[in-house]
Amino acid sequence: MSKLMQGIERFWREEEGTEVVEWALVGGLIVAVGAAIFVAIGDLAAQYLQDIQDALEEGGKTPSA
């Protein structure tokens, strides 16, 4: 068996190897959830800022006589 295959087999057998994979999956899940929240909040924040800008622009206009 090649050294590469022996290393892979040892990595798979050892508990540390599976623990590393588990933590990598947890980290990936956290990043994915964070990205989804960031996108959702970003769209909502942009809409709120646009509403504020529109309200300020309307409030600054003087009515024509």
N, C-alpha and C positions, 0 to 999 in steps of 0.2 A: 504494500500500500504506500502511496506517495506521502511525503511529509505534509503536503497541503491537506490531503484527505484525513491524515491522522490528526492534524490540528483542528480541522472542522469537527471531527468526531469527538475529540476531547472537549472542545468548546460546547458542543451540544450536550455532552454528558454532565459536565460540571454545572453546579447550581449557579455559579456566578454568571455563566454565559446566558442562561435563561433569565436571570434577574436583569441583566443588561438589556435584553430584548424587551422585557416587560416595561422597564422604565422608559425605553425609547418609544414604545407604543403610548404610554401615558403622556409623555412629553408631546408627541404628535397630536394626540387628542386635545390637549390643553391649547396648543397653537391653533388648531382648527376651530375650536369653540371661540377663542379670542378673536380670530379673524372674522368669524361670522358676526359676533357682537359688534366689532369695530365697524363693519360694513353697515349693519342695521342702524347703529347710532349715528354714523356719518351721514347717512341719507336723511335721518330725522333732524339732525342738527342743521344741515344745509337748508331744509325746509323752514325751520324756525327762524334762522337768520334771514332768509328771504322774506318771510312774513314781517319781521321787524323792520327790514329795510323798506318794504312797501308801505308799512304804517307810517314810518318817519317821512317818507316822500309825500304821502297824502296829507299828513299833518302840516307840512311846511308850505303847502300851496295856499295862496290867497284866493278866495272865491271871486269870480269876475262879476262885476256889477251890471 
